C-alpha cells in the first residue's frame, strides 16, 4: 500500500535539503522553534498565510508542499518482493 507524504514531512524534507536548522528556519519564517517542531510533527496545522511564508523561505510553492507525493513501499512475501506505488 502506498503512503502519502503529509505536508509536515514535506516541510521537514525541504528544510533539510536547504541545510536549515529548525532554529534558523523558524527565525526566517517568523515563528518560534517550538511551533515549527509542532508543524513538522503534525501536531499543529499552519495557516495558509504561514504556508505561503514557509514556501517562500524554502524557494518552493504552497502547491508543491500541498501536492500529495506517493512514497513507494516495498512488500516482501516469502521469496518474492515487489514495489507498490
Buried (B, 14 or more C-beta within 10 A) or exposed (E): EEEEEEBBBBBBBBBEEBEBEBEBBBBBBEBEBEBBBBBBEEEBEBEEEBBBBBBEBBEBEBEEBEEEEEEEEEEEEEEEEEEEE
